[in-house]
Amino acid sequence: MARLAIDANPANGAGPCDPVNAEATVTEGAPVAVALCLSGADAAPLGGAIRSVTLRVTYNALLSAADVPGDLLTDLDADPDWNDEGLAGWDCNVLNSAAAAPRAEPSPATITCNTVSLTDYPVSGDVLLATLTLTAAAPGTAVLSWDGGTSVLSGAVESLCGEEGIVCEDATIVVSPP
């Protein structure tokens, strides 16, 4: 079964998404980079290939984000930041407009990326899809969760988060006072 997970501490372990850490502790005012991960992509319903991904992550007021504008062409280096080093040949702004660009603020942070060729892209193992950068704004426990609009397209089949064979796992950020 395919799984989308939020890695709250991508620096822990062998790298982002390996392993996925469901919780992290940071100090108020610190930057928080979380990895948006896909694993089990070789299982149904994805069958080892994806062609379009929409990631929508909600967060509460204990975290803040600043929109990092892209180039209004592919927008691979906006926030959320698509993993264009590991996943080459993608476009995260097919319409080349500000309205379709990735955005981190306000919640939910949103990015939609498609293969430039509009054909399936082979994937296997643990895959870093994108990184979302936030700031720990206030002490407390912040939950990052997948919005219902999160989906993965493989072939002609769109699989929504929590349905049709894709499990979606949230993360928690504990923000401590400085």
FENCOR-V709213 format. One record per backbone hydrogen bond with DSSP energy under -1.0 kcal/mol. NH is the residue of the N-H (numbers start at 1). CO is the residue of the C=O. E is the energy in kcal/mol with one decimal. If there is no record, write none. Layout:
nh=NH co=CO e=E
nh=NH co=CO e=E
//
This chain:
nh=2 co=165 e=-1.1
nh=3 co=39 e=-2.8
nh=4 co=167 e=-2.9
nh=5 co=37 e=-2.0
nh=6 co=169 e=-1.3
nh=7 co=35 e=-3.1
nh=8 co=21 e=-3.4
nh=12 co=9 e=-1.9
nh=14 co=18 e=-1.8
nh=15 co=18 e=-1.0
nh=18 co=15 e=-2.2
nh=24 co=172 e=-1.7
nh=26 co=174 e=-2.7
nh=28 co=176 e=-3.1
nh=29 co=136 e=-3.8
nh=30 co=27 e=-2.4
nh=32 co=134 e=-3.1
nh=34 co=132 e=-2.7
nh=35 co=7 e=-2.1
nh=36 co=130 e=-3.2
nh=37 co=5 e=-3.0
nh=38 co=127 e=-2.5
nh=39 co=3 e=-2.5
nh=43 co=40 e=-1.7
nh=47 co=43 e=-2.3
nh=48 co=41 e=-3.6
nh=50 co=121 e=-2.3
nh=51 co=153 e=-3.2
nh=52 co=153 e=-1.3
nh=53 co=113 e=-2.7
nh=54 co=151 e=-2.8
nh=55 co=111 e=-3.0
nh=57 co=109 e=-2.4
nh=58 co=145 e=-3.1
nh=63 co=60 e=-2.0
nh=64 co=135 e=-2.4
nh=79 co=68 e=-1.0
nh=81 co=131 e=-3.2
nh=83 co=129 e=-2.8
nh=84 co=82 e=-2.1
nh=87 co=83 e=-2.2
nh=91 co=114 e=-2.7
nh=92 co=74 e=-2.7
nh=96 co=93 e=-1.9
nh=103 co=110 e=-2.4
nh=109 co=57 e=-2.7
nh=110 co=103 e=-2.9
nh=111 co=55 e=-2.0
nh=113 co=53 e=-2.7
nh=114 co=91 e=-2.5
nh=115 co=51 e=-2.3
nh=116 co=89 e=-2.8
nh=118 co=115 e=-1.1
nh=121 co=50 e=-3.1
nh=123 co=48 e=-2.2
nh=127 co=38 e=-3.3
nh=129 co=36 e=-2.6
nh=130 co=36 e=-1.3
nh=131 co=81 e=-2.1
nh=132 co=34 e=-2.6
nh=134 co=32 e=-3.4
nh=135 co=64 e=-2.7
nh=136 co=30 e=-2.8
nh=137 co=62 e=-2.3
nh=138 co=62 e=-1.4
nh=140 co=175 e=-2.5
nh=142 co=173 e=-3.2
nh=144 co=171 e=-2.9
nh=145 co=58 e=-1.9
nh=147 co=56 e=-3.2
nh=150 co=147 e=-2.1
nh=151 co=54 e=-2.1
nh=152 co=159 e=-2.2
nh=153 co=52 e=-3.3
nh=154 co=157 e=-2.6
nh=157 co=154 e=-2.4
nh=159 co=152 e=-3.1
nh=161 co=150 e=-2.6
nh=162 co=166 e=-1.8
nh=163 co=160 e=-2.3
nh=166 co=163 e=-1.5
nh=167 co=2 e=-2.5
nh=169 co=4 e=-2.9
nh=171 co=144 e=-2.5
nh=172 co=22 e=-2.7
nh=173 co=142 e=-3.1
nh=174 co=24 e=-3.1
nh=175 co=140 e=-3.5
nh=176 co=26 e=-3.0
//
